[in-house]
Amino acid sequence: MAPLPISIQNGHFRDHHNRILNLRGVNLSGSSKRPSNYTDLHQHPESTTFVNRPFPLIEADAHFARLEACGLSFIRFIVTWEAIEHAAPGRYDVEYLTYVRSIIEKANQYNIYVYIDPHQDVWSRWTGGDGAPLWTLEMVGFDVENLRCCEAAVCQETYGTGCSSKEVGGQNTLPKMMWPTNYFKLATATMFTLFWAGERYAPSFVVEDTKNTGSKMNIQTFLQSHYINAMAELMKYLKGLENVVGIGTMNEPSAGYINVADLSLGFGQYGATSGAGATELRYELAPTPYQGMILGEGIAQTIGEYSNGFMQHVLGRPDRQVLVDPKGRTAWKCDDDTLNNRKGCLWKQEGIWRVNPETDLPELLKPNYFANVDFGKECYLPFATKYANTMQQLRGPDRQLLIFVELPPLEFSSTPFPNISSSPTTGVPNAVNATHWYDGVTLFTRSWRPYFGLDTRTHRPVFGYSNVFNTHCSQLDDIKQLGVSKMENAPTLIGEVGIPFDMQGTNWTSFTQQLAAMDHTISCLEKNLLSYTLWCYTPDNSNKLGDLWNGEDLSVFSNDQMQGLDRSDPLYIYDGMRTAQAVIRPYAKCIAGTPLQNSFDSKKGLYVYCGIENDIKYDVPTEIFVPKYCCYNESDMQIIVSAGKFEVEEQTHHFIVKYWHDGSTREQRVEIQFVQQTKRRRTLSRRFTSNMSSSFRSMKSFAKSSRLSSSD
């Protein structure tokens, strides 16, 4: 087998010298979730295109050069099912597939490795997120024009036409972070239930093969086969690209109704009495699964309405009850001949509920219909095995393809994380644990509170900076241990992690809160020696529109923070980077030993690598990436090493500190003190008038607040 750029062994990523790799990069990009020629949800699928997502090929050099200079050289490349197969089942967008290959070829010129992320959020754009093509919803029988009035989905484009108090009061802007509530609404929950377990829960739902063979199949087989085939088609176009090292199974999959304990009580999962999975995310109108099914048939219901306040999080009660009346409109198409006599709610047809002929009122017949199912073991794993084998066959037997595994977000799932073996028949070979992590308090409140947090495992508050830091580190360690204990010692890469930049009170000239939050987040990752890809890098981000999706703004780059620096300026390459002092940091990329510490103290300007010698005999050094953002010249670094020697190799925008351990002791240690950092900050502050300067101007208050918080 030929040398691989990245492989996995004994819980670590490794290069072809068998050195341990610490992979750091970004998700590219937030705006890739929607078409590049987006107009609205009524845009015809035939005219849709995702070409130029994440950016036009002519702009690729500038963005990849910036990412390489920042040390963010491992990319989670966002694609969607819709981008590949938007026009119709089995019709692939060749122009887009060709474009993606060209972009990834360009990334290779900048030593950037890529893994493909088949992205989705709450199933599709028509159900409030992104991912699947419109025809998947139409195949199931949904009438997307009526999803909002039936409270079956809420979208950025349709918010303002519903029955919530805010909408009735005239608000038409989707509240921040409301989109995840779609996981707990009729359309999204139905689609995921059919995708994972249609054969079990909708056995009568049979569709014709779109290849005109005359054969028929269950809707589960139809959806899964088209999804797998679409991603396989993409991999065919990427064949031979050595910088493509892997592919994900699916971004943040949802279990839908699977394992819901009682359809009349909410989305609480079978076996969960508290903590994760005991309830759903409730924001504004929150129908139970049963109420959602009734509303989908056009029948009025009184629904609980929730805010993110005391009533929900302390008392567990809605703020008020609201009448939702679709006025006879239904979420289902009832006059489409292609639906094979499936009229109205498919769950009604499966006998879960009915309209009582004597009372003319809805009646729940099977409240526990979806209960007592291990989603990970019984639904996700069989799919992942088939998916991984398909992708590996396209890669070829002589090239290892990493499979990045994700399950439902831990905050919303109580079903056990499955045991995933490396068996090609029952498991996932070459699997990577790619679970996501966010500080939920910062994400949902859009503010940085270093003294307050929430332990998502217990749903209990945490007070004091040290306790918050330790809790976040512990949460990340729990994720890391899933790879060890559940995936045969697979390595972990945190597939998504980041902070919102549109924090409350932001004036776009000072990023003090964001800088502190980002430094805290990356310090927690470094404490656990984790690889990660930040969410996200959006090339067309702006302060006004954010990442161009559901009002989110998490991009570490923005056009509005660019100062137009001349190429003669040594810092021009970083122009536009937000919270640069936290994001752009030194770290050991390739380690000839076993790492124990690989961290940067941005306040002290001190980087430390510590490790121990292992049983492998290396003839290559440990390599530490040092961005010129931290120091212009080699003389700005005071380097101290133990038991060995070092040399510094200068490249255009960074240095590589190479460290050879001499074996006289087991311990390996490198310290780099950036001795000119304070003086350099003053120079940078004079040069930049906006984002970069604010990063450095804010460091004094940042350090002060950190010291105060640390004393808690």
C-alpha positions, 0 to 999 in steps of 0.5 A: 500500500502506498504511503497515505497522507493521513491514516489512523492507528491506536486512537490517533491520526498519523502521517506516513512517518507514523507521527501523531497528527493534530489536525486543525481547520475549518468548515467550508462554508456556512453559506454552502447550505443554500444555492449560489443563485438563491432567490426564494423557496419557490425557485424551480429545482431545474434552475438551482445551482450550487456552483461557486459554493463556497466561492468562485474558483478565481477566488480560491487562491486568496482563501486557501492561502489565508487558511494555510497561513493561519494553520487551518489546513484541514477542511471539512468541505460542506456539500448537500444532497440537494446540490448534487441531485436537485433537479430530479431523482437520479439526475446529477448536477455535473457542472457542480461536481466538476466545480467541486473537484476543481476547488479541492484540486486548488486546495491541494496546492496549499497543502490543505487536506479535505474531508467531505461533509454531506451536510443537512440541518432539519432535513431540507431548506423547505423544512427550515434548514438545508440538505435534501432535495425538494422532491424527497418531500414531494415523494412522501406527499408533503405540500410544502406550501402549507407546512407553516400554517400547519405548524409542520415547519418554520422557515426563515422565508415563511416566518411571519405567516404563522400563529405564534404571538410574535408573528400575530404581533407583526414580527417576520424575522425568524428568531435566532437559533429557532431553526433547530425546533424543526427537528421536533415538528411534523415534516422533519420528524416524518422524513427522518423516521422514513429515512431510517426506519420506513420499513419498520414504521411505514411498511405499506409505503411503497414507491416505484423505482425511478429507473423505470424498471417496474420494481417497487421498494419501501420509501426507506430503501428509496431515500437511502439508496438515492442519498448514498448514490448521490454521495458516491457520484461525488466521490467518483468525481474526486477519485485520484485526489490525494488530499481527499482523506475521508467523508462523513456519513451525515451531519447531525442526523436526527432520529425523527420519531424513533424511540419517542416514548409517548406521542401525546406527551412530547419528544421525550425518548423511551427510557429517559427521565431526565437530562439528554433526551427527556424533552425536546428543544422548545421555542415558541409553538411546540406541538407534541408529535400527536398534535403535529400529526393532527395539525398536518390534517388541517385540524385546529389544536391548542398548542403550548408556546414557550420562551427561553426563560424561567417558565420553560427552563425552571418550571417546565411550562409554556408561557401561554396556550395558543390556538393554531387553526390551519383552516382546513389546509393540510400539510399533505397533498390529496390530489396527486396521482403520483402518490399511489392513493396515499391521501393525507397523513401517512401516520393516520394511514399506518393506524397511529391515530384516527378521527373517531367516526362517532365523535368526529374528533381525533383519537390517538390509537398507538401512543407508544408506536415508536418507543423502545428502539435503539436508534444507533444500533438498529437504524444508524449502524446498518446504514453507516455500514452500507454507506462506508462500504460503498464509499471505500469501494469507490476509493479502491482497495489500496487507499484507506478512506476515513469515515467520519461518524456522527450521531444525533447531538448528545443534548437531544439523544438518550439512546446509547451511542452504539458500539461501532466495530471496524468490521466491513460487514457489521461496522465501519472500517477506518471510522473517526468520531466526529461528534460536535461540541458547542457551549450551548449558553454562549450559542443560544444567548449570543453572549459570553458569560465566563462565570456561568455555564450549563452541564448538558449531561445533567442540565444543571447550571455551573458557576465560576470560571474554573468550574465552567472551564473544567465542565467544558473540558470534561464534556469534550473528554466524554466525547473523546472517550466515545471513540475509545470505548465505543469505536475500538479506540478510534481517533476523535475530531470535533467536527463542529465547534465555534462561537457566535460573532453577533453577540448581544451588544456587538458594535462590529468594531470591538470583539472583546466578548468573542475573543474571550469566548473563542480563546476559552473554546480552543483552550478547552480543545487543547486541554484534551489534545483534540483535533477540530474543524471550527464552524465556520469560514464563510467567504461571503459573510457580512456583519448584516447578513452573517453566514447567509443562513437562518441568521447565523454568524459564526464565521471566523472570516468576514468581508466587513472586517477586511481593511484592504491591506496591501500585499507589501504589508506582512499581515495582509494575509490575515486581513478579514480574520475575526478573533485572530489572536485566538484562532491563529496560534502555534501548535505541534502539527506532526509529533514524533512521540506521544503528546501530553500537552500542545497548548498556547497561552495567548495572554502570556504569549507562551506555547508549550509542547510536552510529550513522552517517547514511545516505542516508535523509532523516528528519523523525522522531527516533531514539527511545530507550526508558528504563524507570523501573526505571532512573530515577524522574525525568528528572533522574536521567538525564545525557544527552549527544548529539553533532551534534544535540538531544534532548528527553525525553518522559515516559510512565506507566512509561518515558521516550522520549529523542528524538534529532534528528541535525543532519547536521553530521557523519555520526556520531550518538551518545547517552550516558545516565548514570543518575546516581542509580542507586547511591542508587536501588539501596539504596532498592530493596534496602530495599523488596524482600525477595526477587527484586528486592532480591536482584538489587540486593544481588547486583550488588556480587558480580556486578560483582566476579566480572565484573571477576575473570573479565574479567582471564582 
